[in-house]
Amino acid sequence: MKKNKKRYYIFSLDLKLLNIFSFLILFLMIGLTILIDKEFLISSINYTFMLDRLLIMFILVIGYFMMHEVLHSLGYYIYGAKYDKVVYGIELEKGIFYCLCKDNVRRKNIMNSLMFPLFYIGILTYIISFMIDSSYLLILSIFNISGCAGDIFTFLFMLRLDRDIEFSEFDDTTSFSIYTNKDLSNYKSLGLNYVGVVDEIKREEYTKIRVSKWSYVILLIIFLICIVSIFR
């Protein structure tokens, strides 16, 4: 029996549902922490969000989100992605930091890449925060886990696909494609929307690190707010 031609099936993240799911995870993590150690959570919130520590917390949150993307890239590299095909960026006007692998990679590669930040600076650091009594680590871990909604949606979708598919990203930072000879046009998955199918994916040449113009503006505004709050 002749196989169908391999094509790129494009899916995009449902950002509205993504944000709702992120807040749901945040509330669940807060609830879990209350059950484990309510006093530690309250003291951590009071400690990390004091006015004189806002700037420190701001810097740590930005750094943690950057580390999230670095771990995605490590997952790519370890499982065979090429260094020059992985790029990083910030688009705060969309509320995202991103790491894109602009090449076809195996299903195993992307699934490991998706879970690296959730496990290493989410679940693992969350556990460690209780062991070393670290307020900053607790809050940062909770933020990171709640920020993994898109990774979780994509991971659950990948679980349903055949092992021989290939995953690829391109210029749209909230979309990805699946290269396969199986028709995925009728596939429905929580948090994802089917966009269409093409024979080839066009990819722009990105610099290794790209920051949108609006991201600089937003970062500056947040920084100034933190400074004003501290010295008010």
N, C-alpha and C positions, 0 to 999 in steps of 0.2 A: 504494500500500500504506500503510495507516494505521500511524503510529509508536506505539510503546508510550509510556505516560505516564512522564514524568520522575519519578524517585524518588531518595531519599538512601540509598545503600548504605554501611553503616558497617563500618569495619575498625579493629582495635586492634593495637598493637604487642605482640609476644611478648617480654615483658621478660626472661625467662630466656634465650632465644636471643639477645636483644639484648646482654645482659651477656657472654655467651660470645663473641659476635662482636666486642665492644669489646675484650676481652682478647686475642683473636686478632690484631686490628689493631695493638694495642699491642706485642705480641711481634714482629709483622712489621716495624713501624717501628723497633723496637730492633735487629732483625737487619739491616735496611737501613742504619741509621746505623753499625753496627759495620763493615759492608762499606765504607762511605764514609770514615769516620774514627773508628776505635775509641777512640783516645786522647781525642778531643774529647768523645765520649759519656761516657767514664768520668770525665773531669775535670769535665764539666757536672753529672753526678749527685753527685759528691763536693762540688762547690761549692754547688749549690742546696739540697742536703738536709743541710747542716751544721746542728747544733743552734741556733747563733746566727742562722741565716737561715731557720728554719722559719716564723716569723711572716710574714716578707716573702714567702716562697713561698706560704703560705696565702692571703694577701691578693691576690697576683698570680693565683693559680689561680681564686679567686672572681671577680676582675675579668675574667679571660679568658673564663670561662663566661658572664658577663653580656654581654661584647662579642659572644660567639657568638649570643646571642638578639637583640641589637641589629642584627646583620648580617642575621639572618632578617627582621627587620621592615623593614630598608632594601630588601631584595629585594621584599618585599610592596609597599612604597610606590612604588618606582621603576616597578613594572609594574602600577600602578593601584589598589591596595587603599586603602581610606579610613582615615585616621588614627584615627578614633574606634572603628574595628572591630578594631584590633590591641591586644592586651593582653599584659602580661608577668607572670611569676610564678616562685616558687621552692617546690618541694615536696621538701625533702631527705630526708624519710622514704621517698620513692619514688626518691630519687637523681636528681632532675631539676630543671633550670632550663627554663623554657618561654616561648615566644612563640606566641600563638594569634591567628589571623585569623578572627574570628567573623562571617564573611561569605563569600558565594560568590565565588571568584576563578578566573580562567582557568588552564588547565594550564600555560601558559608562565610564569605568575606564580609558582605554587608550585614549579615545577622550578628556577627561578632562585633563589628564596628558600632552597630546600633546599641549594643548592650554594655560596651566598655564604660561610658560615663555613668550610666545608671548604677552599675555595680561598684566601680572603683571609687568614685567621688560622690556616691549617693548612698547606697545600702551599706557598703563597707565603712565609709567614714561616719555614717550615722551611728553605727554600732561602736566605733572607736570613740566617738564624742562622749558616750556614757562612761567608757572605761577610763578616759583621761580627764573627764569633767570639763570639757571644752565647750563654752557657750557659742563661740564663733563657729566652730566646726558643726555643731548641732544645727544652727540656723542655716548655714550654707548648704549642708547636706539636704535639709528639707526643701530649700529653694531649688536645688539641683534636681531632686526627684520629681518635684512638681513640674519642672521645666522639661521633663523627658516625655511628655505626652505624645509629641510627634514621633519620637523614636519608638515608643510602645505601639502606636497605631501601625507604623510601618513594619515593625517586627512581627506583629500578629498577622499582617497581610502576607508577609514573606513565608510564614509557616504553612500557608495554604498552597503555595506554589511548588512546582516540580523542582527537583534538585538541579536540573540542567539549565535552568533559566539564567540569564545574566542581568545584572542591575547596572543602571547607568544614570548619572546626573548630568545636567547641562546648564543653561544660563538662567533658568527660572529657579530661584533659591527655595521655592516652596513646592517644587514638583520633582518627579523622577520618572524614569522609564524602565520597563521590563522588556528585555529582548528575548523573544520566544517564538516558536512556531505554533503555539497553542493560542486560540482565540480568547483573549481576556476582556473583550469589550463588554461582556455581561457580568463581569466580576463586581461585586459590591462588598465594600469593607468599611467598618466604622472609622470615621475620620478622614476617609479618602474619597475623592471624586474622580471618575474616569473622564479624561479629557479628549483622547483620540488616539489614532494609530498612524505611524509614518514609517516609511522604508528606511530613512536615515535621520539621524539627529544632528542638527547643526549646533556647533559649539564655538563660542567666541574664545579668543585667546585672553585669559585672565592673568593679571599679575598674581604673584604668590599670595599676597595679602591685599584685600580691597576693602576700603571703608567708604560708605556712601557719604555724600556731603551733609545730608541731614543728620547723620550719626554724630558728626563733629559738633553740630549745633546743639543737639539734644544732650550730649555728654557735657558740653560747656554749661548749659543751663542747670543740669543736675548738680554739677560741681559747685556752681555759684550758690545754689540753694543750700547746699551742705555748709559752705563757708559762712553764709549769712546766718544760718541756724546756730552755728557754733559761736559766733561772736556777737549775736544779738543780745 
